[in-house]
Structures are given as structure tokens and as C-alpha cells.
Amino acid sequence: MRPFQFLSLFFLLILSILLGACTAAEENSSNENIEMAIRKTPAAIMPKDLSKTATASLSAIGDVLIHDSVYLDAETESGYDFNPMFAKIKPYLEKSDITVANSESIIGGSEIGVSTYPSFNSPFEVGDALKTAGVDVVTMANNHTLDRGEKAIANAINYWDKIGMTRTGSALSIEESANIATHTENGITFSFLSYTYGTNGIPTPSGKDYLVNRIDKAKIKEDIKRAKAQSDAVVLSLHFGQEYERLPNDEQKKLAKFSAEQGADIILGSHPHVLQPPEWIETADGRKSFVIYSLGNFISHQQDVYRRIGGILHITIEKTVDKDGSEIRLKDPAFTATYVKNTGNRNFKIDLLANIDPGRNKEIQKHLSTWTKDLNFE
Ligand SMILES: [Zn+2]
């Protein structure tokens, strides 16, 4: 409660007591006064005086997909340094309260050998650079989770935990897998869930389904239910869709709608490697969820122009608490388009698309506004 709210309540309380005292003293003299005092008391503690509002901002970026040219560019005498690649867009990631990224190429660390497509393994230093750039949460369920087996998953999970990164989508035991990842900012608790359509044909080791969350409606429904019980806003990441398609398919649309109906508030899509537009989803119970079908590549060495374009989704979550409980509202969705540049397969940097090609930036803004007329651009 803010100080002035507390003070007003305090004075109203004193006023009520004084009115009550007057009423008692005049009890015998006039019935009219008693009625007036009774009418005034409830007005002094109107429920609206007790309501309060908080906001928190969330940003999300797409695939962090470290091809060999990218890690070779980051190589130093003692390891790897990916920080220069993120330097230019760091202020855009840092300005929100919570930032989510898709860790597409697992950070199994160089001790098991770094590797590129089709079986990725990235250095721990990718994790350090994401953390330094302002990323708070990573999603780990995607088609490359099992690329380098259980050892890479264990290394990645242990490293994320070591640097204090919230992670979701992959776990090392059934018990751990049952934990819902949460993150609280400004009194608003977010929960994070992450699922993938598949793992490039690599089967999950028998009895170890917890290693990677697969898209399974029954599981998603159950997990959202549990997540809702312990958070204000549910952020669901879905690794789905058709690669290189700039619009979502029916399956993506149906799954997003299903998830929103179950209680997902923000749905973050990835996998197509290109941007797919966002939209509001109105649910049967009168809520408005927000989905972006694909966040594209944030960093990679895919070379087609649309695969170099990614971006940062921003959205604000407003929480209102009153005597009946609390509710959240999503507002002010915005997008900052980014571009991965390099010279001769070296000097990889993420820059704002507006700095690289203003005309293309306009085209992307139009594309992303396909279904969302209130999307702002920064
Ligand atoms: Zn993928």
C-alpha cells in the first residue's frame, strides 16, 4: 500500500470512530442522526479505495542458434566471448523487467566438444552473454534439445542454475520436471512453460520424458492449471510450425487458441526461423491472451534475409488487486525488429533492422501488424 493510501484510510477510520462516538452520545436525542451515521460508515471504506495496481514489462526474443561460424567468431585465447554480438541491442533487452529467450542450441559446454548443425552444442559463454545482455528466462524445449544427449542437457541445466538463469522445458528428474518455473517482478508472479513439437527424430531415452517437454495437449492443460495456481500470468513457449513460413499454419493457430482457453496469457512461438505475426486471442471466459506465432532467429548464421531478421517483443502486464482478489490485463504490445549482420562470416553483430534497412523495417512492421492493429514499434 502506498503511504498516501494508508494515510487516507487512517483518517477515514478516525472519522468513522468519531462519527460513531457522536452517534452514541446523541442516541437518545434523535433517531435521524443514527440513520445518517450508519449510512456514512460504509462510504468511508469503499472497496475501490482498497484496490491497487502494479505493472511489469516482459520482453521475448527468438532462437539463439549458434552455428560454427558464430562460435568461431567468438573464440578467444581462453574460451569464447559472445558479448560484442549482443552489445548494440542490450539496452532494448535490459529495459523490460523480464526477458525470455529460446536457447535453441543447447549449452552443453566445450568440455564435450562444441558442434554445429545438424547436432548442435554451444559453449557455456553463450549463457553468460545472454545473462549479461539482460535475459532472465530461457526456454529449453526445442527440436535440438536431444542433439547431444543427456550429458549436454545436464551440463546446460547445471550451468543455467549456476548463473541464476530461470529455465523451463527440460529437467533432470521427474521431481524437478514437476516444478513450475516462476519469476516475480513488482509483485507480479510469472510462470514459464515450454514444449516442442519434436526432436528431429531423436527418441527420448526410455523412462526419461522429463528431459524434454513435448507438445501434448493433456500435459499442457494440466501444467497450465498448476501454473495458474501459483502465478498471476502464465507465459507458454511453443516450438512449433513450419520452417521458413512467414504465416502460422492451422495447427499453430489451433494450439495457441487451445492454450489460451486453458489459461495461457502470453504465448511465445518459435521454430520457423522467420517472424510470424502476433494476435490477440479472446477466450470464452472473457480474457485476452496474446500470441506471437514465431519470434524468428535472434542470432544464427542462417543467411536468407528473413532468417536474419528477428526481434524483441515487448508487452506490459497490469495487475489489479482489490477485495475480491486480483486480475491481470495485458497492454501496449510493441516490437523492435533486429538483424544479424556479419562480414565474411566474421564480426557477427545483432543490430536494429531500422539501422540496417529502414525500408525493410517498414515492410516487417506491416507484416507483423497483419492481425494486431495496436502493435507499436520501437
Ligand atoms: Zn527449432
Boltz pocket constraint, residues with backbone or C-beta under 6 A from the ligand:
constraints:
  - pocket:
      binder: B
      contacts: [[A, 104], [A, 142], [A, 143], [A, 144], [A, 239], [A, 270], [A, 271], [A, 272]]
      max_distance: 6.0
